[in-house]
Amino acid sequence: MMRRCNEMKHLFRYALTVFVCVVVFCECSFGGAKEGAKEPTLSIELKGVSPAEAISEISRQCGVKVTLKGEPKVKAVTITLREARLSEALSKICKMLQCGYCVIGDEYLVVPLPEPDELIKRIQVAWSKLKRFGCVAIDRRWDCRSWVERKLEISISHPEGAFVKESTDGGDEIWLTDGKVTLHYTPKLQVAERWNENKFCALEMMLCGPGNVAFFGQAWDSVLSEYKPVSVDLIAIRGKPAFLLTLKCVKPKVVYELQYCNCGVYGLGFYCSPYMQVTMRQPAFVQLAFDVDKLSLLHRAHSKEDGRIIEVMTADTSQQVADGIPLYARYELRDAANTFVGEFTYKGFAELAGDLPKLKLPDDVLVVDAEQGSVKELEDEIKRSDDAGVRFNLARLLWLKLGDVEQAISHIQAAIKLNPRAPQLWIAYAQACASAFKFDESEPAIREAIKLSPNRIDAHIALLDTLASMGRFDEALNVAMETEKIASGKWHSLVLQRKASLQEALGRVDEARKLYLQVLSSSEVDSDVAIASVERLLSLCCFDLDALYNEAQKRYSVSPSPFLALLLMRIAIEKDIADVARKHHADIVKRRPYDLSLRLNAANAFMRAGMLDDAESEYSAVVAMHPLSPQASIARQQLSAISILKKRYSDAFGWLLAVERWLYSYADMMSTISSFESIFMRYFAADALQAFAEASIDKGIHREIIYTLIADLHRLAGNNDVALTWARRGGARYPQNIWLKRAEIEALKEQRRWQDLDIVLKRECGKNRNQPYFHAERIWLYYRWRASLNLPKERTQFALVLRNERSAREEFASNFKDVPLTSLVYGLALANDIASFQSPPFDALAVLERALKGKLPEGDVHDAIVVLRRALASCYGRVGKWANARSQYKMLMHMLDDEFELVAIAREWFLGELSRKRFADVIEHAYNSLNSFEPITIKRALLSALTDMMVIPVDVPPLQRQLVESEVSERLKVFQGWLDERNADPIALAIAGWVATVRNDAKVAIPYFEASLKLAPKVKWAAIRCDLL
C-alpha cells in the first residue's frame, strides 16, 4: 500500500509537470509578466491627472521604470488604489487609458492600443510595397531524418499573381497563380496539380507551404474576407513591443472527415454508422504580432477552435530585409510542441522589374485536380469535355478509394488515347495493372513510360519490381544495372538495395552482402533503405557475424557512416558485447543526431537485448527531439513498456497522460489508448493499468483519456455493467467524447437492453442533430431488435419496432441529405428489408449505386466501401444481375487482407454461383486464381471455398443428408470431368490433390500431388510456380 501511495504521488507530480510545461510554452510564445523578484505594491489616489503623470507616479512608488510611449485618447485619469500589485495597477490604468503594457528587460512599456479597424488600415499602408516584388529565400525544414534545404525564387505582382520556383537537390518545382487558379508543376514528373483558388492567399500555405510570410502583403485583402478582428493587445517578442492582432475565421471552408466507422455484417443484413467530424481547412484563430514602430511582422500563430496551437512562426529581430519593407530577414517555424522544425531566410529583396515569368506547360504534362470530386461529378465533366486529366482523376478515385481497379484501368487507357505522350499516364496504367496482379500487362506500359521519359528513376525501379514479381530475376537484375548508371543521390542507394535483393533471390548471397554494405557506405542514402539493408545483412549473415563485423569495420575505417555504425552496434549487441555496442551507438549519435528513424532503430535494438537503461535513454531522446513525430509515438509506448519491466507502473501510466495534449481528434485518442492497452497486456499488466486509472479518478485527476481508457478496458474484459457505469460517468463530464458514448451503446447492445438503448440514442440524437453516427445507430438498433423477436408470438412488438425503424431511416435520409455516406446508410437499411422480405430489392440497389458515385468524406473509407460492395453484391444477386454481383465479389477479394474475411467472401461468392447451377464456373474461378499473380491468401481462400463444396458438412440434419450427398456427388462428377480434360496440368492436379486431402483420402491425394510436382516446371511464371509449390 505504501508503495502504491508513493507511485500515485509520483504520478501527480508528473501530471503537474506536464501542465507547467504547457503554461511556460504559451508564455514564451505570447509574452507575459516580468519574472524574478517579488512584485512591488503601491497605494495611490489620482484625480484628473494626465496619463503621463499617472504613469510617472506609479514608476516612482514602485521603484521601477514605467514608460508611456505615445499619446492615449483619454486625457485625464482618476483612480484610487490600495495595496495593489504593480501588474494589477497597470492593468487597471491601461484599461482606463485604452492602452496595453509589456515588459522589456527592466522596463514596463505602456502603449496606446489602436482599434482593430484602425490597426488594419495602418498595416495595409505599411505592407503596400509588398504588392509587387521579387525575392530569393532559403527554406530549411527538418523531415525527422535530416535538414532539407530549398531555394525559392519568388515573384509577386498585384493583383493575385505569383510565381515561385523551388530548387532542391531532387529537382525543380514551380508554383504559379493567376487570378483564381493555382498550378503546382513538377517538371521531373511531368505532372501539374491544379486548384481552383489562389492558394498563396491561404494562411496555411503561407506558414507551411512554398508561400511564406512575404505573401501576406498580397493576401491581406483575401484574409480579411474570411477573418474578422477579435482584439488588439500589446506583447513583447524578443525585446520588441508588438501589437497582437487576433483574427477569427467567420467564413470557414469545411470538409467532412470520417473519424470512425462502425460497420459490418449482422445476421442476413448490413450496418454502417459513420462518425463525421466537420473540419475547417483554415485555422480557426490567427494571431499576428506587428512591430509597434514599423509594423513589421514579428510573429504568427495558428490555433484550433479549442485554442490549441497548430504552428508558430517568429522573426529573428536582428535584421530587416530592407528599408521600408516590414519583413525580417529570418523567420523560425515551430510546431505545437515548440519544436524547431524549419526556417525561412531571405537572401535578396527588390521591386519586381517586369511582368511575372511565363509558364507554358509542355504537351506531355498531365494536369490533374488536387481536390477530387465525386464519381458522378467527374463523369458529368467527361461528358461535357473529355480530358486526360479528368479521366486520370476519375481513375484515381475509383482505384484508390473505391477499389474498382478494372474501371480505373479502362479510364487510364482512355486518357492515354487523349494524351499518349504523358509518361505519368503510362506509369499509372502500369501501377493499376500491378495492383490488379496483371504484371504481364504492367510490363509493356512501364517500358513505354521509360521510352517517353528515360531519366525517370521511379519508372526504372517500377520495371524491375514488375519483372521480379513475375520471377524474372535475371532480367530485373539487368534493368537494375542499367538504372544504376543514371541514378544519383538517394535514388542510387535505392537501386543498390533492389540489386542486392535480386542477387539474394538468385541465391548469390556473397554478392548481395557486398551490395547491402555498399548501400550503408553511400554518402547519400535514404534512412529507411539503409535500415532495411541492416536488417537483411543480419539475417543473411546470422551464422557468420564475425566475418560481417570485420568487413563492415574495414569499410567504416575508410568511409565512416552512421549506418555502418548501426550495423556494427547491432552485431555487438547480438554477440553480447555491451561496451562495444555503446561505443558504436555514440558514433551514430555524433554523426546523425537528428535522424529519428535511425535513433529509434538503435533504441529498439537495445530494448530487444534487454539493455533497458540504454533503450530508455534513447527513446527519451527521440521523444524530446520531436514530441509530435510518429517515431515519438512509438518511443512513448516503448518507454511505457520499459517502465512496466522495471515495475514503475506510475511512469508507464504517466506516458499515456503525457501524450493527451497532442491528440487533435477522438480517432487519435482511441488509437493511442489501444496501443497502450496492447503494451500493458503484452506484459500482463492490464490490471495495474486499470488500477492506476481508477485510482487517478479517486484522487481527483479527471482526464478525458482516463475515463475512455477505463471504459474500454472493462469492455475488453466483458464487464459490460462496469463499462456502462464508467462510460456514463465519463460522458457526463465530457459530453462530446464519441468513444465514451460508443462504450455505453456497445454495452447496452451486448446486454440486449433494446429499450434502454432506444432511450439513450433518442437523447443523443436530440443533442447531436448534425452528427450522423447516433442517428444511424438508431436504425441498426431497431433492425437488431426486430431480428431478436420471436414470431408470431411477438408480432405486435415486431410491427411497432419495424415502424420505428422505417421512421428512423426516413428521418436520417431527410436530415443528412448533404452529408457524405448518407446514401450508403439509407441503402443498407433498404437492403436489410430485402433480407427479411419487407421490400423489393430494386429501391435498395438504386440507392446503393448512387452511394457509390456520391461525394466521399476525407479519411479512411475502406471499411465503409467494403460493406457497400457486399450489400451491392447481395442486391445484384437477388435481382438476377449475377455478372454485376460477381464483379463486386472479385473487387472484394482484392480489397481485403484478412484471410478469414477472404474465405467468407469466397464462400458467399461460390454459393451464389452454385445456386445458379454453375459449379463448373466455380472450378474455373479457383483455377484461374491459382494460375495468376494474385496473392497466396486469395488463392487459399478460393481453394478452401471450392473444396468445402465437395465435402458433406458435419452438421447436416438427418432429413437433408440424402439430398446433400447427392448434390456433393454430382459436384464431384463435374469436377472429375473437368480434371480429365486437364490431366497434364500441374495446377489442376494440385487442386485435385487438395480436394482429396479435404475428403480425408490420402491414397488418392498423394499421386495427384506427386504428378503436380513433376509437371510444375511447365508453369510459365516462377512466381506462380512458387505459390503452387
Secondary structure as UniProt FT lines:
FT   HELIX           2..30
FT   STRAND          41..49
FT   HELIX           51..62
FT   STRAND          65..68
FT   STRAND          77..85
FT   HELIX           86..97
FT   STRAND          99..104
FT   TURN            105..106
FT   STRAND          107..112
FT   HELIX           116..126
FT   HELIX           128..131
FT   STRAND          133..142
FT   STRAND          147..157
FT   TURN            158..160
FT   STRAND          161..168
FT   TURN            169..170
FT   STRAND          171..178
FT   TURN            179..180
FT   STRAND          181..186
FT   TURN            187..190
FT   STRAND          191..195
FT   HELIX           199..201
FT   HELIX           203..208
FT   HELIX           213..215
FT   HELIX           216..226
FT   STRAND          227..237
FT   TURN            238..239
FT   STRAND          240..249
FT   STRAND          254..266
FT   TURN            267..268
FT   STRAND          269..280
FT   STRAND          285..291
FT   TURN            292..294
FT   STRAND          297..303
FT   TURN            305..306
FT   STRAND          309..320
FT   TURN            323..324
FT   STRAND          328..335
FT   TURN            336..337
FT   STRAND          340..350
FT   TURN            363..364
FT   STRAND          366..369
FT   HELIX           375..384
FT   HELIX           388..396
FT   HELIX           397..401
FT   HELIX           405..418
FT   TURN            420..421
FT   HELIX           423..435
FT   TURN            436..437
FT   HELIX           439..452
FT   TURN            454..455
FT   HELIX           457..469
FT   TURN            470..471
FT   HELIX           473..486
FT   HELIX           490..505
FT   TURN            506..507
FT   HELIX           509..521
FT   HELIX           527..540
FT   TURN            541..543
FT   HELIX           545..558
FT   HELIX           562..574
FT   TURN            575..576
FT   HELIX           578..591
FT   TURN            593..594
FT   HELIX           596..608
FT   TURN            609..610
FT   HELIX           612..625
FT   TURN            627..628
FT   HELIX           630..645
FT   TURN            646..647
FT   HELIX           649..659
FT   HELIX           660..662
FT   HELIX           666..682
FT   TURN            683..684
FT   HELIX           686..698
FT   TURN            699..700
FT   HELIX           704..716
FT   TURN            717..718
FT   HELIX           720..733
FT   TURN            735..736
FT   HELIX           738..750
FT   TURN            751..752
FT   HELIX           754..767
FT   TURN            769..770
FT   HELIX           772..787
FT   TURN            791..794
FT   HELIX           795..815
FT   TURN            816..818
FT   TURN            820..821
FT   HELIX           822..835
FT   TURN            836..837
FT   HELIX           841..853
FT   HELIX           862..878
FT   TURN            879..880
FT   HELIX           882..895
FT   HELIX           899..915
FT   TURN            916..917
FT   HELIX           919..930
FT   HELIX           936..948
FT   TURN            949..950
FT   TURN            954..955
FT   HELIX           958..980
FT   TURN            981..984
FT   HELIX           986..998
FT   TURN            999..1000
FT   HELIX           1002..1015
FT   HELIX           1016..1018
FT   HELIX           1022..1028
//
